[in-house]
Amino acid sequence: MLEIELKVKVSDLAPVRERLTVLHAAMTERTFEHDVYYNAPDRDFVSTDEALRVRYSQNRIIVTYKGAKKPDFEFKAREEINVDIGNGEAFERMLDLLGFRCTAVVEKTREYYLFENASIALDDVRGLGFFVEIELNNQETPKNAEKVIKTIAGKIGVEGEHILSSYLELLLATH
């Protein structure tokens, strides 16, 4: 699946949350996410712009592979593959035995909203601050997806620099 998302850093999540409430967006979940990122033994994911993550949330454990960002998009666009697993600790042990190295941990409190066929995440990321991410739930054509996301951002009052870096990249840049 091609993930196309808008990510913007904001000074406060409250105005966006209030706007979503006024627009009758449905909050589907509020959760704490503990993301453990790994690097491969045969290549450096920083150099190849890939990511391998084990995400622990209150209800699920998901392993995610993210491919390199696509250069022809205004927003962050990349292939993403998600797999639900039952035992994250065993999977992480398997990665360790295969030579993968833990590179970083990203923790955040996230609120998920549904609005106009988009998934909107309000994130409080430990060590980084507040962010809003907007992603379409069904993939439109790529150019149309960016237009639709921009329209939704305007409706919910999200404006600012489009951040193409992942939370992992932002966190590593602080060290």
C-alpha positions as a Markdown table, in Angstrom:
| # | Residue | x | y | z |
|---|---|---|---|---|
| 1 | Met | 0.0 | 0.0 | 0.0 |
| 2 | Leu | 1.2 | 3.5 | -0.8 |
| 3 | Glu | 1.0 | 5.7 | 2.3 |
| 4 | Ile | 0.5 | 9.4 | 1.5 |
| 5 | Glu | 0.3 | 11.7 | 4.5 |
| 6 | Leu | 0.6 | 15.3 | 5.6 |
| 7 | Lys | 2.5 | 15.8 | 8.8 |
| 8 | Val | 2.6 | 19.3 | 10.4 |
| 9 | Lys | 4.1 | 20.3 | 13.8 |
| 10 | Val | 1.7 | 22.4 | 15.8 |
| 11 | Ser | 2.1 | 24.4 | 19.0 |
| 12 | Asp | -1.0 | 23.0 | 20.6 |
| 13 | Leu | -3.4 | 20.1 | 19.7 |
| 14 | Ala | -6.5 | 21.7 | 21.4 |
| 15 | Pro | -7.6 | 24.0 | 18.5 |
| 16 | Val | -7.4 | 21.1 | 16.0 |
| 17 | Arg | -9.3 | 18.8 | 18.5 |
| 18 | Glu | -11.9 | 21.5 | 19.0 |
| 19 | Arg | -12.3 | 22.0 | 15.2 |
| 20 | Leu | -12.7 | 18.2 | 14.7 |
| 21 | Thr | -15.4 | 18.1 | 17.4 |
| 22 | Val | -17.3 | 21.0 | 15.7 |
| 23 | Leu | -17.1 | 19.2 | 12.4 |
| 24 | His | -18.4 | 16.0 | 14.0 |
| 25 | Ala | -15.3 | 13.9 | 13.3 |
| 26 | Ala | -15.4 | 10.6 | 15.1 |
| 27 | Met | -12.6 | 9.9 | 17.6 |
| 28 | Thr | -12.0 | 6.2 | 17.2 |
| 29 | Glu | -9.2 | 5.7 | 19.7 |
| 30 | Arg | -6.8 | 7.3 | 22.2 |
| 31 | Thr | -3.7 | 5.2 | 22.8 |
| 32 | Phe | -0.1 | 5.2 | 23.9 |
| 33 | Glu | 2.2 | 3.8 | 21.2 |
| 34 | His | 5.7 | 2.5 | 22.0 |
| 35 | Asp | 7.6 | 2.1 | 18.7 |
| 36 | Val | 10.8 | 0.1 | 18.6 |
| 37 | Tyr | 12.9 | 0.7 | 15.4 |
| 38 | Tyr | 15.4 | -1.8 | 14.0 |
| 39 | Asn | 18.2 | -1.6 | 11.5 |
| 40 | Ala | 19.1 | -4.5 | 9.2 |
| 41 | Pro | 22.4 | -6.4 | 9.4 |
| 42 | Asp | 23.1 | -6.1 | 5.7 |
| 43 | Arg | 22.3 | -2.5 | 5.0 |
| 44 | Asp | 21.8 | 0.8 | 6.8 |
| 45 | Phe | 18.1 | 1.8 | 6.8 |
| 46 | Val | 19.1 | 5.5 | 7.3 |
| 47 | Ser | 21.0 | 5.3 | 4.0 |
| 48 | Thr | 18.3 | 3.5 | 2.2 |
| 49 | Asp | 15.5 | 5.6 | 3.7 |
| 50 | Glu | 13.7 | 2.4 | 5.0 |
| 51 | Ala | 12.2 | 1.6 | 8.4 |
| 52 | Leu | 11.3 | -1.5 | 10.3 |
| 53 | Arg | 9.2 | -0.9 | 13.4 |
| 54 | Val | 7.5 | -3.0 | 16.1 |
| 55 | Arg | 4.6 | -1.0 | 17.5 |
| 56 | Tyr | 3.1 | -1.8 | 20.8 |
| 57 | Ser | -0.3 | -0.1 | 21.5 |
| 58 | Gln | -3.0 | -0.9 | 24.0 |
| 59 | Asn | -4.9 | -3.2 | 21.7 |
| 60 | Arg | -2.4 | -4.4 | 19.1 |
| 61 | Ile | 1.2 | -5.3 | 18.2 |
| 62 | Ile | 2.0 | -4.4 | 14.6 |
| 63 | Val | 5.2 | -4.9 | 12.6 |
| 64 | Thr | 5.7 | -2.3 | 9.9 |
| 65 | Tyr | 8.0 | -2.1 | 7.0 |
| 66 | Lys | 8.3 | 1.4 | 5.3 |
| 67 | Gly | 10.1 | 1.8 | 2.0 |
| 68 | Ala | 12.0 | 4.8 | 0.8 |
| 69 | Lys | 10.1 | 8.0 | 0.4 |
| 70 | Lys | 8.8 | 8.7 | -3.2 |
| 71 | Pro | 10.4 | 11.9 | -4.5 |
| 72 | Asp | 7.5 | 12.9 | -6.8 |
| 73 | Phe | 5.1 | 13.9 | -4.0 |
| 74 | Glu | 4.6 | 17.1 | -2.1 |
| 75 | Phe | 3.7 | 15.1 | 1.0 |
| 76 | Lys | 5.5 | 12.1 | 2.5 |
| 77 | Ala | 4.7 | 9.1 | 0.3 |
| 78 | Arg | 6.1 | 5.6 | 0.7 |
| 79 | Glu | 5.2 | 1.9 | 0.5 |
| 80 | Glu | 4.0 | 0.6 | 3.8 |
| 81 | Ile | 3.3 | -3.0 | 4.9 |
| 82 | Asn | 1.7 | -3.8 | 8.2 |
| 83 | Val | 1.4 | -7.2 | 9.9 |
| 84 | Asp | -0.4 | -7.9 | 13.2 |
| 85 | Ile | 1.5 | -10.2 | 15.5 |
| 86 | Gly | 0.7 | -11.8 | 18.8 |
| 87 | Asn | 4.0 | -11.7 | 20.6 |
| 88 | Gly | 6.2 | -8.7 | 20.1 |
| 89 | Glu | 8.9 | -9.7 | 22.5 |
| 90 | Ala | 9.4 | -13.0 | 20.7 |
| 91 | Phe | 9.5 | -11.2 | 17.4 |
| 92 | Glu | 12.1 | -8.7 | 18.7 |
| 93 | Arg | 14.2 | -11.6 | 20.0 |
| 94 | Met | 14.0 | -13.2 | 16.6 |
| 95 | Leu | 15.2 | -9.9 | 15.0 |
| 96 | Asp | 18.1 | -9.8 | 17.5 |
| 97 | Leu | 19.1 | -13.4 | 16.6 |
| 98 | Leu | 19.0 | -12.5 | 12.9 |
| 99 | Gly | 21.4 | -9.6 | 13.5 |
| 100 | Phe | 19.0 | -6.7 | 13.4 |
| 101 | Arg | 19.9 | -3.9 | 15.8 |
| 102 | Cys | 17.5 | -1.7 | 17.8 |
| 103 | Thr | 18.2 | 1.9 | 16.7 |
| 104 | Ala | 15.7 | 3.9 | 18.7 |
| 105 | Val | 12.4 | 4.0 | 20.5 |
| 106 | Val | 9.7 | 6.5 | 19.8 |
| 107 | Glu | 6.8 | 7.0 | 22.3 |
| 108 | Lys | 3.7 | 9.0 | 21.7 |
| 109 | Thr | 0.2 | 9.5 | 22.9 |
| 110 | Arg | -2.1 | 9.5 | 19.8 |
| 111 | Glu | -5.7 | 10.3 | 19.2 |
| 112 | Tyr | -7.2 | 8.8 | 16.0 |
| 113 | Tyr | -10.1 | 10.6 | 14.3 |
| 114 | Leu | -12.1 | 9.8 | 11.2 |
| 115 | Phe | -13.2 | 12.7 | 9.0 |
| 116 | Glu | -14.2 | 12.8 | 5.3 |
| 117 | Asn | -12.6 | 9.4 | 4.6 |
| 118 | Ala | -9.4 | 10.4 | 6.2 |
| 119 | Ser | -7.6 | 9.2 | 9.2 |
| 120 | Ile | -6.3 | 12.1 | 11.4 |
| 121 | Ala | -3.9 | 11.5 | 14.2 |
| 122 | Leu | -3.2 | 14.1 | 16.9 |
| 123 | Asp | 0.2 | 13.1 | 18.3 |
| 124 | Asp | 2.1 | 14.2 | 21.5 |
| 125 | Val | 5.5 | 12.7 | 20.7 |
| 126 | Arg | 7.9 | 12.4 | 23.7 |
| 127 | Gly | 10.9 | 14.7 | 23.1 |
| 128 | Leu | 9.5 | 16.2 | 19.9 |
| 129 | Gly | 6.2 | 18.0 | 20.6 |
| 130 | Phe | 2.8 | 18.0 | 19.0 |
| 131 | Phe | 2.0 | 16.9 | 15.4 |
| 132 | Val | -1.0 | 16.4 | 13.2 |
| 133 | Glu | -1.0 | 13.7 | 10.5 |
| 134 | Ile | -3.6 | 13.4 | 7.8 |
| 135 | Glu | -3.9 | 10.3 | 5.6 |
| 136 | Leu | -6.6 | 9.1 | 3.3 |
| 137 | Asn | -8.3 | 5.8 | 4.2 |
| 138 | Asn | -8.8 | 4.7 | 0.6 |
| 139 | Gln | -6.0 | 5.6 | -1.8 |
| 140 | Glu | -7.1 | 8.0 | -4.4 |
| 141 | Thr | -4.9 | 8.7 | -7.4 |
| 142 | Pro | -1.7 | 10.1 | -5.9 |
| 143 | Lys | -2.2 | 13.7 | -7.2 |
| 144 | Asn | -5.9 | 13.7 | -6.1 |
| 145 | Ala | -4.9 | 12.3 | -2.7 |
| 146 | Glu | -2.7 | 15.3 | -2.0 |
| 147 | Lys | -5.4 | 17.7 | -3.1 |
| 148 | Val | -8.0 | 16.0 | -0.8 |
| 149 | Ile | -5.6 | 16.0 | 2.1 |
| 150 | Lys | -4.9 | 19.8 | 1.6 |
| 151 | Thr | -8.6 | 20.5 | 1.6 |
| 152 | Ile | -9.1 | 18.5 | 4.8 |
| 153 | Ala | -6.2 | 20.3 | 6.5 |
| 154 | Gly | -7.8 | 23.6 | 5.7 |
| 155 | Lys | -11.1 | 22.5 | 7.1 |
| 156 | Ile | -9.6 | 21.4 | 10.4 |
| 157 | Gly | -7.2 | 24.4 | 10.7 |
| 158 | Val | -3.9 | 22.7 | 10.2 |
| 159 | Glu | -1.3 | 24.8 | 8.5 |
| 160 | Gly | 2.4 | 25.0 | 8.5 |
| 161 | Glu | 5.5 | 23.4 | 7.0 |
| 162 | His | 4.9 | 19.9 | 5.6 |
| 163 | Ile | 7.3 | 17.6 | 7.5 |
| 164 | Leu | 8.7 | 14.8 | 5.3 |
| 165 | Ser | 10.8 | 13.3 | 8.0 |
| 166 | Ser | 9.5 | 10.4 | 10.2 |
| 167 | Tyr | 9.4 | 10.7 | 14.0 |
| 168 | Leu | 12.4 | 8.4 | 14.0 |
| 169 | Glu | 14.4 | 10.8 | 11.8 |
| 170 | Leu | 13.3 | 13.8 | 13.8 |
| 171 | Leu | 14.3 | 12.1 | 17.1 |
| 172 | Leu | 17.7 | 10.9 | 15.7 |
| 173 | Ala | 18.4 | 14.5 | 14.5 |
| 174 | Thr | 18.1 | 15.7 | 18.1 |
| 175 | His | 20.9 | 13.5 | 19.3 |
